[in-house]
Amino acid sequence: MAAEQKEMSFLGHLEELRWHLVRSAAAIFLLAIVFFVFAKQVYTHFLLAHLQPDFITYQLFCDFFDLFGMDSAFCSINFGEKKLQSIKVTSQLMNSIWSSLILGVIVAFPYILWEIWRFISPGLTEREIKKSRGFILIASFLFFIGVFFSFYVIAPISIQFLYNYQITEAIENSFTLESHIGLVTNMLLGVSVLFELPVLIYFLTKIGLITPAFLRKYRKHALVVVLILAAIITPPDVASQVIVAIPILILYEISIRVSARVIKNQEKNANKS
């Protein structure tokens, strides 16, 4: 009888998890529908915005280098009159559907976190719930900082570099819609996930897999890993990789302090008990 109750309890948790996943998926699909309906505006003002010579990042970088009397390629951005190529009959339709889903995931991220929190919170103590109330806010803040950073810093630098890189004049650049949108969306998601590092370290420390001493000991190794990740996310130019690596290394240092704070709180609670 006890085994049957345990089994029913397990099935009940699976049922609850299923509904959390269903609601999260529904939120993503509803947002994706909105983005799909307004696909022209989304592509013009967001996904293809970096192809405009007057994009704000190019202007700011140009002004920055002008302050030091330095010439910069950002002051003479020119992507020419060429348009992105759509070489398959279904390319534009499938690309708009896929990009709408990705944007749906990005915008629905706080709600997805909230559904995850609703699922795991019944298994936490009142003290743990009280201390973790800021989880959704902090994780969402870091995620959207990553979105902002990738859209206004990494993407324009990468696109400017890649669109103007040419081995020889005998080779003409003619990019497809899928390659451009894939580059932008991969950066948005990839960099944003990397910005969740302090949150990840918090939970790994809570369950005893990570300590601040471990993070400090392998700081140099982490630097190598960060540079490799930066090389994967960005095009093969040193400037973009360094720009990506710097904030991630800052997040790594923040993660060390987060881990130390978790250990300190755990030791304090152990002494009280």
C-alpha positions in Angstrom: 0.0 0.0 0.0 2.8 2.4 0.9 4.6 1.6 -2.4 1.4 2.3 -4.3 1.1 5.7 -2.5 4.7 6.5 -3.3 4.1 5.6 -7.0 1.0 7.8 -7.1 2.9 10.6 -5.5 5.6 10.2 -8.2 3.0 10.2 -11.0 1.4 13.3 -9.4 4.8 15.1 -9.6 5.1 14.1 -13.3 1.6 15.4 -14.0 2.4 18.6 -12.3 5.7 19.0 -14.2 3.8 18.3 -17.4 1.4 21.2 -16.8 4.3 23.5 -16.0 5.9 22.6 -19.3 2.6 23.0 -21.2 2.1 26.5 -19.8 5.7 27.5 -20.6 5.3 26.2 -24.1 2.0 28.0 -24.5 3.6 31.3 -23.5 6.4 30.8 -26.0 4.0 29.9 -28.8 1.7 32.9 -28.0 4.6 35.3 -28.1 5.9 33.5 -31.3 2.6 34.1 -33.0 2.8 37.8 -32.1 6.3 38.1 -33.5 5.3 36.1 -36.6 2.3 38.5 -37.3 4.6 41.5 -37.0 7.5 39.8 -38.8 8.2 42.7 -41.1 8.6 45.1 -38.2 10.7 42.6 -36.2 13.1 42.0 -39.1 13.4 45.6 -40.1 13.9 47.1 -36.6 15.6 44.2 -34.8 17.0 41.2 -36.6 18.2 43.3 -39.6 18.9 46.5 -37.7 22.7 45.9 -37.8 22.7 46.3 -41.5 21.8 49.9 -41.2 24.9 52.2 -41.4 23.3 54.6 -38.8 22.8 51.8 -36.2 23.5 53.4 -32.8 26.5 51.2 -31.9 28.4 52.2 -35.1 27.8 55.9 -34.3 29.0 55.5 -30.7 32.1 53.6 -31.6 32.9 56.2 -34.3 32.5 59.0 -31.8 34.6 57.1 -29.3 37.5 56.7 -31.6 37.2 60.3 -32.8 37.8 61.5 -29.3 41.3 60.0 -29.5 41.9 61.2 -33.0 41.8 57.6 -34.4 40.4 56.5 -37.7 37.8 53.7 -37.4 36.0 51.5 -39.8 32.8 52.2 -37.8 32.8 55.8 -39.2 32.5 54.5 -42.8 30.1 51.6 -42.5 28.9 50.4 -45.9 27.1 47.2 -46.5 26.4 48.1 -50.1 23.1 47.7 -52.0 23.1 44.0 -51.9 20.3 42.1 -50.2 20.3 38.9 -48.3 19.7 35.9 -50.5 16.7 33.5 -50.0 17.6 30.6 -52.2 14.8 28.1 -51.2 11.1 28.5 -51.8 10.3 28.0 -48.1 13.3 29.9 -46.7 11.5 33.1 -45.7 8.5 31.4 -44.2 10.6 28.9 -42.2 13.1 31.5 -41.1 10.3 33.8 -39.8 8.7 30.9 -37.9 12.0 29.8 -36.4 13.1 33.3 -35.4 9.7 34.0 -33.9 10.0 30.9 -31.7 13.5 32.0 -30.6 12.3 35.5 -29.7 9.4 33.9 -28.0 11.7 31.9 -25.7 13.8 35.1 -25.0 10.8 37.2 -24.1 9.1 34.4 -22.1 12.2 33.7 -20.1 11.0 35.3 -16.8 7.7 33.4 -17.1 9.6 30.1 -17.8 11.7 30.7 -14.7 8.5 31.4 -12.7 7.0 28.1 -13.8 10.2 26.3 -12.8 10.1 28.1 -9.4 6.4 27.0 -8.9 7.5 23.4 -9.5 10.4 23.3 -7.1 9.2 25.7 -4.3 6.9 23.1 -2.6 10.0 21.1 -1.8 11.8 24.0 -0.1 11.7 25.1 3.5 10.2 28.5 4.4 13.7 29.9 5.1 14.9 28.7 1.6 11.8 30.2 -0.1 12.3 33.5 1.7 16.0 33.7 0.7 15.3 32.6 -2.9 12.5 35.1 -3.7 14.8 37.2 -5.8 15.8 34.3 -8.0 13.5 35.1 -10.9 14.3 38.8 -10.8 18.1 38.3 -10.6 18.2 35.5 -13.2 15.9 37.5 -15.6 18.0 40.7 -15.1 21.2 38.8 -16.0 19.6 37.2 -19.0 18.3 40.4 -20.5 21.6 42.2 -19.7 23.1 39.4 -21.9 20.5 40.1 -24.6 21.3 43.8 -24.5 25.0 43.2 -24.6 24.9 40.8 -27.5 22.5 42.9 -29.5 24.2 46.3 -29.1 27.9 45.2 -28.8 28.7 41.7 -30.0 26.3 41.5 -33.0 27.2 44.8 -34.6 31.0 44.2 -34.2 30.7 40.7 -35.6 28.5 41.7 -38.5 30.7 44.7 -39.4 33.8 42.4 -39.4 32.2 39.5 -41.2 30.5 41.5 -43.9 33.7 43.4 -44.7 36.1 40.4 -44.5 37.4 39.4 -47.8 40.3 37.1 -48.7 40.6 38.4 -52.3 38.6 40.6 -54.6 38.0 37.5 -56.7 35.6 36.3 -54.1 32.3 38.1 -53.8 30.3 38.0 -50.5 26.7 37.1 -51.0 25.1 36.0 -47.7 21.9 34.1 -47.2 19.0 35.0 -44.9 19.5 31.9 -42.8 23.2 32.7 -42.2 22.5 36.2 -41.0 19.5 35.5 -38.8 21.2 32.4 -37.4 24.3 34.5 -36.5 22.1 37.1 -34.7 19.8 34.7 -32.8 22.7 32.4 -31.8 24.5 35.4 -30.3 21.4 36.5 -28.5 20.8 33.1 -26.9 24.4 32.1 -26.4 25.6 35.3 -24.7 22.4 35.5 -22.6 22.9 32.0 -21.3 26.5 32.7 -20.4 25.4 35.7 -18.3 23.5 33.2 -16.1 26.8 32.0 -14.7 26.4 33.5 -11.1 23.0 31.8 -10.9 24.4 28.5 -11.9 27.3 28.8 -9.4 24.8 29.7 -6.7 22.9 26.4 -7.2 26.1 24.3 -7.7 27.4 25.7 -4.4 24.1 25.0 -2.6 24.3 21.3 -3.5 28.0 21.1 -2.6 29.5 20.6 -6.1 31.4 24.0 -6.2 33.3 25.9 -3.5 34.9 29.4 -3.7 38.2 27.8 -3.1 37.7 25.6 -6.2 36.7 28.7 -8.3 39.8 30.6 -7.1 42.1 27.7 -7.7 41.0 27.2 -11.3 40.6 30.9 -12.2 43.3 30.6 -14.9 41.7 27.5 -16.3 38.4 29.4 -16.4 40.1 32.2 -18.4 41.0 29.6 -21.1 37.5 28.2 -21.1 36.0 31.7 -21.4 38.2 32.6 -24.3 37.2 29.3 -26.1 33.5 30.1 -25.5 34.1 33.6 -26.8 35.8 32.2 -29.9 32.8 30.0 -30.5 30.2 32.7 -30.0 32.0 35.5 -31.9 33.7 35.6 -35.3 37.5 34.9 -35.5 38.6 38.4 -34.6 40.5 39.1 -31.4 38.6 42.3 -30.6 35.2 40.6 -30.5 36.5 37.8 -28.4 38.0 40.1 -25.8 34.9 42.2 -25.6 32.9 39.0 -24.9 35.4 37.6 -22.5 35.7 40.7 -20.3 32.1 40.7 -19.0 32.1 36.9 -18.6 35.3 37.1 -16.5 33.7 39.8 -14.4 30.7 37.5 -13.9 33.1 34.8 -12.9 34.6 37.0 -10.2 31.0 37.8 -9.0 30.3 34.1 -9.0 33.2 33.5 -6.6 31.7 36.0 -4.2 28.3 34.5 -4.6 29.7 31.1 -3.8 31.5 32.4 -0.8 28.3 34.1 0.5 26.4 30.8 0.1 29.1 28.9 2.1 29.1 31.6 4.8 25.4 31.4 5.2 25.5 27.6 5.3 28.1 27.7 8.1 26.1 30.3 10.0 23.0 28.1 9.8 24.9 25.1 10.9 26.3 26.9 14.0 22.8 28.0 14.9 21.4 24.5 14.8 
